[in-house]
Amino acid sequence: MTIRFLGQSGYIIKTEKTEIIIDPYLSDSVNRVAGRPRTFPIPINPQNISCEAVICTHNHLDHLDPDTIAQINDGQFFITTSEGKTVLSGLGKDNVVSLNVGETIVVGDIEITAVFADHTVEAFGLIVKADNKTLYFSGDTLYNEKLFDIAKYHPDITLICINGRLGNMNVEEALITAKRIGAKINIPNHYDMFASNSENPRTFTNQIANGFIMEFNKEYDVLNILKA
């Protein structure tokens, strides 16, 4: 299994048989709407997306982005929240499944489970299992002790928000949460896309065992990350 960081909370995950994309923000719509320009180039053309599933963890522009979605082919399969499904339907996307927290869907050889997130709108985090490895993506979430229950999934890698604004944990809260979950590798995210909503990822990785910073738009073998 490989993983590629698209910035913010966006990732491409691939196995030999399956590709999924999580929270692709591939436009500058937040700048258009809220005056917050993206600080990284757009890593892939949305028109070239053709994968087994695009997952939008909640209905915010940097996770379910209408400007990105509009360019993705109409037959693309999406997984999102109930609210997200309504938004996607309004954008002409009909091949959509909504997940509630605790529900699991299998896409190719990847198992995807929606898990608790405490955000400003309906949202979920993700447990992604493939190739005998388990990844936890927090999505956007405030600090909440219910997040500690993610430990029961025994994730090998945790990817967790740290920016501390707009409905997300700060570094100190992310550290507490990650340590309670107990993954071998802990990766910060949601700190890089907007200068006005950022954080130094090293304030997280320097305070936790096996903290790891992914480079933007670089593909990593998960096994190599676990060996880091």
N, C-alpha and C positions, 0 to 999 in steps of 0.2 A: 504494500500500500504506500502511495506517495501523497504528499500534501503540499499545496502551494498557497502562499499567503497573498491575497489580493488587496490587503490594506483594510483598516477598520476591523470588521468581523467577517470579512469575506475570505473564503477558502475554496480551492478545488481539491477534491479527494478522488484518487483513482486507485482501482485494483486492476488486475489483468483483464477483467470483464466489464467493469462498471465505473462510471464517472458521475459524481454528484458535485454540485456547486452550492455553497452556503452563502447567503446574504451578499450577492454580488452588487456592489455599488460601482457602476461603470459609466457614470456621467458626471456632470457638475451641477446637478439639480439643486443641491443644498445651497450652493452659491446663488443660483437664480432665485430661490425662494427666501433664503435667510441671510444672504450676504456672507457666506462662509465658503471661500474657494477651497477646492481640494489641493493638497500639497504634494500629491504624487500623480504621475501620469496615469492615464487609463490603461491598465495592463492587457486587456483583451477586448476585442470588438464584440459587443453583444450579439451582433448579427451572425457571428460564428459559433454561438453557443448551440450545441446539439448534444445533450447528455441525458443520462437516465433520469435525473431529477434535479430541479433547482429548488432549494429550500429557502424560504423567507421566514425568519423566526418571529417577526412581528411587523406591524404596519407603521414603520418610520422610514423616511426617505433614504437613509443610509443602509437599509436592510431590505425593504421592498420599495424599490426605486422606479416610479412610473416611466422615467426617461430611459432607463435600462430595459425594463420589461417590454416597452413598446417596440423595441428593436429585436426581441427574441422571437423566433418562429412560433406561429400560432399553435402548432401541435405539441409544443414543449410541455412536459409533465412538471407540475409544481406541487410542493408540499408546504403548507403554511397553517396559520391559525384560522379560526372561523371568520374573524374580521378580515384577515388577509385574503381569504377566498372571495369575499364580497368585493374587495378592491380589485383583485385580479379579474374577476368576472366583468367588472366595469371597464377593464382594459382589453376585453375581448379574449381573455385566456380561460378556456373552459375545461382543460384537462388538469383539474386541480383537486387535491385531496386535503382536507383540513384534519389536523391531529389535535387531540386533547392531551393534556399532561397525563403520562402513564401509558399512552397508546404507542404501539410499535408497528412499523411498516417495513417490509423487506423489498429492497430495490436491487435487482440483480443479486450480487453476492454481498451486499451491504445491508446490515440491519440498523434501522434508525428508530430511536425512541425519543419521544418528546418528554422533557423533564421540567420540573418546577423552575420558574423565573419570576421575580417580583419587579415588574417594570411599570411604567406609567400608562401602558396600554396592554391589551391581551398579548402575552408573549410566552415563548417556551425556550428552554435550553435544549441541547441535543446530546444523546449518547449515540455514538457511531461505532459499530462493531464490524470489523472485516479482517481477514487474514490473521485471526486469533489475537487481534489487538483491539483495545477499547479506548476511544477518545471521548472526552467531555468538552463540549463547547458551551460556555455559559450564556452565549448571546448577550443581550442587555439585561442586567439585573441589579437591583439594589441589594445591599447586605441583608440577609435573612438566614436565621439558623436552620430553616428548612433545607437550605442548600447543602448542609452537612450530610443529608441523607444520600447525596450523590455517591458517597463512599461505598454504598452497597453494590454499586455497579463495578467497583474495583478498576477504575480507569487507569490505563498506563500513562496517559498524557492528559493534562488539564490545560485548556485554553480559556483564559479568563479576563474579563474586562477590568480595567484599572483606572479609568480616567476620572472617576469621582464627580461627574457632573451629569445632568440631564438624565437622571434615573439609573445611574451606574455606581457600582462600588468604587471606593478610592483604594489606593495601594494598601493601606493598613487593613482594610476590610477584606480585600482580595487575598492578602497573605493569611489572615485567619482562616478564611474559607478554604483556600488551597491546602493549607496544612491539615485541616480537619478531613478533607477528602482523601488526601494521602497518595496522590499519584506520584509515580517515579519522576516524571518530567513536568515542569510547570511553565507555561508559556503565556506571557501577557499579550493582550490585544486591546483594540478600541482606544488607541492613544495617538495615532499617527496621521489621520486623514485631514484634520482641521486644526489649524494653529490655535484657534480660540477654544478648543476642546481637547487638549492634549495632556500628556504626562511623560516623564522620562521612564522608559521601561526598566532601566537599570535600578531604579529605586525599588522595584519589585524583585528582579532576578538576583540582586545582591543580597537579599534578605531571606532567600529560601533555597533549600538544597536542590541542586539540579535545575535551577532556573535557566531558561533558554529563550533567546530572542531570535525569531525568524526574520530573515531578510525579505524585503518586499519583492514579490514576484519571482521568488526562487523556489524551485521544486525540491523537496526533501524526501528521502526514503525514511519512513517512520522507524524502521529498524536502526538506521544510522542516528536518528535523534535519540533513541533510547540508549544508544551506546555512548552518547556525548558525555 
